């Protein structure tokens, strides 16, 4: 697909067709790389903490989910006043 390079202030840009943006679920940011004289654009679709659930399940399966720092006390050690 050919696209035109258009002026944007002192810079230049390209317009991406709406259909492509929707197909790739692109809203407002892309990852851009220059590699072998090519511009590579990738959608940034990962949600924060994506994959954490699977990683934690794997840690549990491998018994790697033990506390690194022992608990410093219990609720019984404190006298609460309201």
C-alpha positions in Angstrom: 0.0 0.0 0.0 1.3 3.4 -0.9 0.8 6.3 1.5 1.8 10.0 1.2 4.3 11.7 3.5 2.6 14.9 4.7 3.9 18.0 6.5 3.0 18.2 10.2 4.6 21.4 11.6 8.3 21.2 11.2 8.1 17.4 10.9 6.5 15.0 8.5 4.1 12.1 9.0 1.9 9.5 7.3 -1.8 8.9 7.5 -2.8 5.4 8.4 -6.2 4.3 7.1 -8.9 3.8 9.7 -9.5 0.2 8.6 -5.9 -0.7 9.4 -6.0 1.1 12.8 -9.2 -0.8 13.7 -7.8 -4.1 12.4 -4.7 -3.8 14.6 -6.5 -2.2 17.5 -4.3 0.9 17.4 -5.5 3.9 19.4 -2.8 6.5 19.9 0.7 5.0 20.1 2.9 2.7 18.0 6.3 1.3 18.5 8.6 2.5 15.8 12.0 1.0 14.7 14.4 1.6 11.9 16.0 -1.6 10.7 17.8 -2.3 7.4 16.7 1.0 5.9 13.1 0.2 6.7 10.6 1.8 9.1 8.8 -0.8 11.1 5.6 0.1 13.0 4.1 -2.2 15.6 1.0 -1.8 17.6 1.3 -1.5 21.4 -1.5 -3.8 22.6 -0.1 -5.2 25.8 -2.1 -4.2 28.8 -0.2 -3.4 32.0 0.6 -6.6 33.9 -0.2 -8.7 30.9 0.9 -12.3 31.5 1.3 -11.9 35.2 -1.4 -14.4 36.0 0.2 -17.1 34.0 3.7 -16.3 35.5 2.3 -16.5 39.1 0.6 -19.8 38.4 3.9 -21.2 37.0 5.7 -19.9 40.1 3.1 -21.6 42.3 3.5 -24.8 40.4 7.3 -24.7 40.8 6.9 -23.8 44.5 8.7 -20.5 43.9 6.0 -18.3 45.5 7.3 -18.4 49.1 7.8 -15.1 51.0 11.4 -13.7 50.6 11.1 -11.6 53.7 9.5 -13.3 56.7 6.4 -11.7 58.3 7.4 -9.2 61.0 4.4 -9.8 63.2 0.9 -11.0 63.5 -2.3 -9.2 64.2 -2.3 -10.6 67.7 1.0 -8.7 68.4 -0.7 -5.4 68.1 -3.3 -4.0 70.4 -5.8 -2.0 68.4 -7.6 1.0 69.8 -10.5 2.5 68.0 
